[in-house]
Amino acid sequence: MEGPVDVDIRAVAYDSRKVTPGALFFALQGEKEDGNRYAPNALERGAIAIASEQKRPSGITENIAWIEMLPGAQRRVLATVGAKFYGQPANALQLVGVTGTNGKTTTTYLIDSVLRAAGKKTGLIGTIGYRTPRGSRDAVNTTPESLDLQQMFTEIRDEGGSAVAMETSSHALAMDRLWGCHFAAAVFTNLTRDHLDYHKTFEEYFAAKRRLFEGTGAGPADVAIVNTDDPYGHQLEGLAVRTLPYGLKNGAEITTKKYQLAFSGLEFTAQTPAGKIEVQSKLVGKINVYNILAAIGAGIALQIPNAAIERGIQELESVPGRFERIAEGQPFLVIVDYAHTDDALRNLISTARELCPENRVITVFGAGGDRDRTKRPLMGEAAGNLSDMVVLTSDNPRSEDPLRIINDVLVGLQKTGKKYRVEAERGKAIEIALDEAQPGDIVLLAGKGHEAYQILKEGTIEFDDRQVARQKLRERGYGGVKK
């Protein structure tokens, strides 16, 4: 450290635009941006100390404290300083982390509902948004940067909260956003191909997920709730202090022998180490049987009474953008879902098939730009194999040419020999699917789910599959009659 050693730090920031007088500014080296470029701006706004992996530049005056961090340690230092600055708020909370490729959002919503049914004041952090007892805000990342996370923990603690259900993304785990957080329960849903644009290999992707269970600088998780029907689930057993396996195959401690699938929801009896738990849920499909079993495991791990677990599961009406039904009185079903990987598409379309085995399935989807290209043909193959018709369109193309993305997906889709249409403009693609639909059919709008925007090369525009579908249905003479 160079410069003054006794400084009164009044704030901590990693974004120079949020610096206030008396702040310690972390000049983080990111993939796309170098925070050191913004150190002068931070100083203009009143920063009195800078933390950086670089040596002190000659232009920084001696009255500014310069903290040189070890190479590769910047995120851990930020997380550690943030926790200390806010008074170690996580120590007052039971943290439940959920990781996996698919099902994280629904599982955290279920766990949060169980926690609240048990009388706990909670926080909920994930893809759809961040919620503390002080209100909700839009999500920037599935798992926030460590400093923002500590601020949210502080809000929850200071308002009398005692538990947090949160999605823990592989990016966040790899980037040490969760460094120093101890988890009372860690949940693994499943693992399929995704995010290889960032992790490079599937092994690196899985290694990031493992960190939730083996510990992120504060010891291993107390209880691991692990889907052992997934082959990677077995590799997580023994990493936490205790493991609770769940699934539908032999060997799972939390399981069910029989479940009823219907559009009205799910009913089954779960066998658990805490005894039988009767499940009545408005969520649909086999994939949600797994999500519910995971939530039951988290409840047991936190020693929540069975009656509260049952009530919490029953009280969750729906999850935004997850198999969300759009009903305007039309004689066919329209479902919006966030499925944006090949495995998620298979789960989504299979769920539709399970619920209406005799009906046609029309799937509208695209692949995201500036993301893992290798999954695009796999998505095309998954959609084509299981759908009666596919309308291939744009998702969030970002900086890429939408037609280039579509061509990547077509490599897999054309292998299936199924009927398909290509329409890059997503609104028109939805219209094509609605016009194609006949009474009894199921139209699936996949990929964007709860998102109310679309990211194009030219910028971000307002676009919500749910609102667009409602508008297009009303233009076709249907009028908001719920069935």
N, C-alpha and C positions, 0 to 999 in steps of 0.2 A: 504494500500500500504506500502511495506517495501523497504528500500533502498533509493537511490537518488530520489528526487521528481521533480527536474528540469533537465530533460533529453531532448536532441534534437533528436526526432524520425524522421529518414530519410526514413523509409520504414515500411510497415506492411505486415506480412505474417502469414499464418496458415499452410504452408507446409515448414518444416525445410530445404528442398532442395532448396527453393527459397529465403532463408534468405540472406540478404546482410548486410554489416557493418552498424551499426546504426539502426537496425530494431527492431520493437516491434513484438515479436512472440506470437501468440495465440496458446496455448497448448490445443486444443479442445479434449473433451472426446466424441468419436464417438461410434457407435454401435459395430464396429469391431476393431478399433484402439484407443489407448489412446495417445493423442498428448504429454502428459507429458513425455513419454518415449523418445521423440525426442528433449526435451529441451536442453540436453547437446550438441547435434549436432547443434542446432540453435545457442548456445553460441559460439561454435567453429567457426561458420561462421560469427560471429560478432554481434549477437543480443545483445542489451544493456538493454532490458526490456522483461519480460515474463508475459503474462496474463493467469491465470489458475483458475479453481475452487478449486484446491488443495492449501493447505498451503505451504509456502516456505520450500523446502527441506533443510536439513542441509548442503548439499554439494554446494549450490549456494552462491557464494561470495557476500559480502555486497555492492560491487560496481554495482551490477545488480539490477535494479528496478523490484520488484515482485508485480504484481497487482492481488489480490485475488478477483475473481468475485463471485457474489452470485450464489448459486446452481440453475441451470436451466436457467441462464441468459446469458450464454456464446455466443450464436448465436446472440442475440439482441445486446450485447456489441460489437461483431465483426462488425455487420452491421452498428451500430452507429459510431464506430471509423472509419470504412472504408469510410463512407460518409463524415465525417468531414475531414479526411486526404486528400481526393480528392477534397475538396471544394464544397460539396453538389451538384454534377453535375445533379442529377435528378431534382433539382428545375428549371433547365433551359429547361427541356424536358417535352413534353406531353407523358405520359406513357399509353399505351393501353395493358391491360392484358387479356389473353384469358385462361379460365379454363374449364374443363369438361373431360369426359372420351374419347370421340372420336371427331375428327374434329378440334382439336386445331391447328395443323400444317397448314392445308389448310386455315383455317380462318385467321391466322396471315399472311400468304402469300397474301391473298386477301386484308387485311387491309393495309399491307405494299405497295402493288401496288396502292391502292387508295391514300395513303399519298403521294407517289412519283408522281402520276398523278396530285396532287394538288401543285406540285412544292416544296415539303418538302424534305430535306435531312434526311435520316432515319437510324435507326438501326433495325435489325431483329434478335430475339433471340428465339431459340427453339430446337426441337429434331434433326432436320437435321443439324443444325450448327448455328454459331454465325456470324453475319455480321455487321460491322461498316463501316463508310466511309473510314477507313484505310485498309479494306480488310476482308476476311472471314477466319474462323478457324473451326475445327471440334468441335462438341459439346461433352463435357464430361458428363453433365447432361442436361436434358431438360431445367431446369432453373439453372444457375450457382450459386455457393456459393456467398454470399453477397459481399465479397471483390472483387471477379472477376467481379461481376455485376457492382459495382461502377467504376471499372477501365474501363469497356466498355462504361458506361454512359459518363465518362470523355472523351474518344476518340470521341464519337459522338458529345458531346457538343463542344469540342475544334476544331472540323472540320466543325463547323457551322450547325450541325444537330439540329433538333427541335422536333423529335418525335421517339418513339420506339414502335414497335409491338412485343409482347413477349408472349410466352407460360408460364403460371404460373402453375406448377405442384402441386399436392397435397402434395408431399414430401417437396417441397420448401416452401410452405405456412406453413406446420406443423413445419418445422425446422427453421422458421424465417429468411430464406434467403432474403425475401422481406421486412424485418422490416424497417420501416421508409420511405418506398416508397409510394408516393401518386399517385393514378391512376386517370387520366382524364376520362378514360372509362374502364369498366370491363365487359367482355363478358362471358356468360355461354352458352355452347353448349348443353350438355346433361349429364346424370349421369347413368352409369350402373356399374355392378360389376367389380372391378379391384383393384389391390394393397392391398388386404386384408392381405397379408403377412406382410405388414408394419403397416397398420392402424387398423388391428384386427377386427373392426366391420364396417359395412356400414355407421353407424351413425357417426363414427369418420372420415371416408373418406369424407362424405358430410360436416362435420364441418370444415375440412381443406379447402374445396372449398369456404365455406361461408366467410372465412377470407378476400378473395380478395375484397368482396363487402362491408363488415362492416368496413374494414380498417386494416392495418398492422402497426399501430403505428403512422400514419400520417393522421388520419381522414378517413371517408368513401369515397368510390369512388364518383366522381362527377356524373357519369351516369352509370347505370347498363343496359346492353343490354342482355336481358334474354329470353331464349327459353321457352315460357310458354306452348308449346305442351308437354314438359317434366314435369312430376308431381313435380319434385324438383324445377323447375323454379319458381313456384308460391311462394315457401318458401324464395326466394331471393328478392322478390319485397318489396320495402320500406327500404331496408338496405342502399342503396346508396342515395345520395341527390335527384336523379331523376331516374326513371325506364322507359326504352323503351322495352316493350315486343315485341318479334317477333315470327313468326310461321305461320302455315298454317290453324290453327283452329280459330274459332270466338274469338274475344277479343284481338288479337294481333294488335298492332299499325303499325307494319311493316310486310306486308304479300303479298301474291299474290293469285289470284283466279284461275289462269290457267297457267300451264307451259308446255313447250314442251320438251320431252326427246328424245335424239338421240345421236348416237356416235359422231356426229359433235359438240355437246355441248348443251347448254341450252339457251332458249329465253323466257322471260316473262316480264310482267310489274309489278313492285313492288309498292304497295300503302304504302305511308309513311306520317308521320306528315309534312315532307318537300315537299310533292307533289309526283307526279308519277316519278318513275325512271325506264328507259328502260334498261333491262339487256340482253346483248349478251355475252355469256361466252363459252369458249372452255372446261370448266369442265363439267363432265357428272354425271347424276344420281340425284335422289331425295335428297340424303343426301347433295349434293352440293347446292341445292336450299336453304336449311337451312344455310349452311355456307355463302352463298352470302347474305342472308337476315341479318345475324349477322354482316357481313362486312359493309353493308349499314347502319346499326344501329350505328356502330362505327364512320363511316363517318359523319353521322348526328350529333352525340354527339360532334364531333370536329369541327362542323360547316363548313364542306367541301362542296363546291358547288355541286349540283347534276350532272353537266356535268363532273366534275372530278371523282366523284364516278362511273359514267357510264364508263368513259374511263379507270379507274384503273381496274375495273372488266374485261373489254374486253381485256385489254393488258396482263393479266396473262395467259400465254400459258399453263402451267402445273405446278404441284408440284412434285418434285422428289419422286418416290416410292408411289405415291397416284394414284391409278387406271391408272398406267403408261403402255401404250401399247407398246409391243415389236413386231415390224413388220419386218420380213425378207422374205416377199413374200409368206409365208405359207397360205394355204387355210382355216385356222382357226385362231381365236383370241387368243393371249396370253397377259394376264394382270398381272402386278406386283402391289401388294398393301401391306400396312403396317398393315392391320387388324390383331390384335393379342388378341382380346377379343371375347366372344361369340356374343355380340351385334354388334361389328365391322364386324365380319364374316357374320352375318345376313344382315347387310347393304350392304356389298360388293356383296354377292351372289344375293341379291334382285335387286341390281342395274344391274347386268348382266342379270338377268331374265327380268327386265323391258325393257332393250334395245334389247334383242334378245329372246323373249318369246318362240319361237318355237325350239330353239337350246339347245343342251345338255351342261351342265356345269360340268366341271371336276375341282375339287378343291384340291390343294396341300397345306398342312399346318401342323404345329406342335405347341407345346406349350413350352414356355420358362421354363428353369430350375431355381431352387432357387427362385421361385416366387409363388404366390398364387395357391395352388393345387386345391382349390375348384372350380376354373373356368374351369379346364381341361375337365371334362365330359360335362359341358355346351357347351364348344366349339365343342366337338365331336358331340353333339346332333344338334347344330345349323348347322354345315357343312353338316351332314348327311341328315337332313330334307330338305334342300334346293338344294343340289347338286344331279346330276345323278350318279356321281362317286366321291369317295374321295381317295386320295393317302396320307396316314398318314405318317409323317416323323418327323425329328428333326427341331427345331427352333434354339435357343441358349440354349443347354442343361446345359451349365455352369458346375457346379460340380456334377450334377446328372447323373445317368445312363439313357441314352436316351430311353432304353426299358421300364424303370419304368415310365417315363413320358408318353410314348405311351400307356402303359397299363391303366393309369389314363384316358386318352382321350377316349380309346376304350369303357369304361363303358357307355359313352353317345352315341358314334357313333353306337355301336351295337344295341341300342334301336330302331334305325330308320329303320333297315332292308335294308339299301341301300348297293349297291356294294362298296367294298373298297379294297384297297391294303395297305400293311404296308411295308415301306422301310426306315430304320433309316438313311441311307446316303442320304442327301438332293439332291445331284447331280443326283444320280440314280433315286430318286423319281420324279424329274423333267423329266428325260428321259421317265419313265413309262407313265407319263401324256401326253407327246408329242406324244409318239407312240400310245397311246389310242385314241388321238384326230382324228376326222373325219372332212371333209369339213363342215364349218359352226359352229363347236363347239366352246366353250369358255373355255380356260384353265386359271384358276386363281392360281397364285402363291402368297400365303398369308402369312403374318407374319413378313417379314423382310424388305420389301419395299426398302428404300434408303440405307439400311445398306450394307457395302462392306466387311463384316467380319462375321465370325461365332465363337461364344465363346464355346469351348469344355473344358472338364476336363483337357485335356493335354495342353491347351493354346488357343490363338486366331489365327485363320487362315483367309486368304483372301477368301471371298465367297460373291458374289453379284448375287442375283437371276436374275437380268437383263442381266449381262454379261454371266452367265451360260446358260440362256435360248437362248441368241443369238448364243452362241457357239454350243449348241446342235442342234439348228435349222439348222445351216450351215452344221453341220456334216450329217444332213439328206437331204442335197441337196438344201436347200433354200439359197438365196444369197444376202440378203440386199436390195431386191427390196421393196421399201415402197409403201404400197397401202392405 
